[in-house]
Structures are given as C-alpha cells and as structure tokens.
Amino acid sequence: MIGFLLGAGVGYVLGAKAGRGRYDQIMRTYRRIADHPAVQGAAGIARAKLGKG
C-alpha cells in the first residue's frame, strides 16, 4: 500500500511538472489511437467475448 501511495505521489509531481501542454499532447495521442478503426474493432470483439462470459 505504501508503494502504491509513493508511486501515485511521484506520478502526480512529475505530471504537475510536465504541465498542461504535455497532458494535452498525451490526450490527443490517446484519442487518435482509441478512435482508430482497428482498435474499435478489437474493443468490440473483446466486449462481445466478455458479454458471453
């Protein structure tokens, strides 16, 4: 538990230092990947398999 809290704290500090510009860059990249047709198809297949569970 202590390791998790320490990791979260370090991540927060590093993220704060990176600033809003870096956050926006990461989010643009995430959205571009998440919106890709191949990723959408794989997500649909995964949802279908999990739904059959």
Secondary structure as GFF3:
##gff-version 3
##sequence-region A 1 53
A	DSSP	alpha_helix	2	34	.	.	.	ID=ss1
A	DSSP	alpha_helix	37	52	.	.	.	ID=ss2
###
